[in-house]
Amino acid sequence: MAKTNPVQFMQQVRSEVAKVAWPSRREVVLTTVMVFIMAALTATFFSLVDMAIRFGLTTIVTGF
């Protein structure tokens, strides 16, 4: 593998970064909001499942 000097490396990095399709501010905000909504829904789901399992186990252990 050929070695490049630091100047060539930085030029290559800049050219690659220029090719990146950066998201708009609106896209970032919408994606962030969607992540928070999905995290809240997931937390709610697993909380309900946890409560159901706890109720079931408590019912079994205490003898109906």
C-alpha positions in Angstrom: 0.0 0.0 0.0 1.4 3.3 -1.0 2.0 5.9 1.6 0.8 9.5 1.1 2.3 12.6 2.8 0.1 14.6 5.2 -0.7 17.3 2.6 -2.0 14.8 0.1 -3.9 13.0 2.8 -5.7 16.3 3.8 -6.5 17.0 0.2 -8.0 13.6 -0.2 -10.0 14.1 3.0 -11.4 17.4 1.9 -12.4 16.0 -1.5 -14.2 13.1 0.2 -16.0 15.3 2.6 -17.1 17.5 -0.3 -18.9 14.4 -1.7 -20.9 13.8 1.4 -24.6 14.6 1.0 -25.2 16.5 4.3 -28.8 16.6 5.6 -30.7 19.8 5.8 -31.6 21.3 9.2 -35.3 20.3 8.7 -34.3 16.7 8.0 -32.1 16.6 11.1 -34.9 18.0 13.3 -37.5 15.6 11.9 -35.3 12.6 12.3 -34.4 13.6 15.9 -38.1 14.0 16.7 -38.9 10.6 15.2 -36.1 9.0 17.3 -37.6 10.5 20.5 -41.1 9.4 19.6 -39.9 5.8 18.8 -37.9 5.7 22.0 -40.9 6.8 24.0 -43.2 4.2 22.3 -40.6 1.5 22.9 -40.2 2.5 26.6 -44.0 2.4 27.0 -44.3 -1.0 25.4 -41.6 -2.6 27.5 -43.0 -1.0 30.6 -46.4 -2.5 29.9 -44.9 -5.9 29.2 -42.9 -5.7 32.4 -46.0 -4.8 34.4 -47.9 -7.7 32.8 -45.1 -10.2 33.6 -44.8 -8.9 37.1 -48.6 -9.2 37.6 -48.5 -12.7 36.2 -45.6 -13.9 38.4 -47.1 -12.3 41.5 -50.4 -14.0 40.9 -48.6 -17.4 40.4 -46.4 -17.0 43.4 -49.0 -15.8 45.9 -51.4 -18.6 44.8 -54.1 -17.0 42.8 
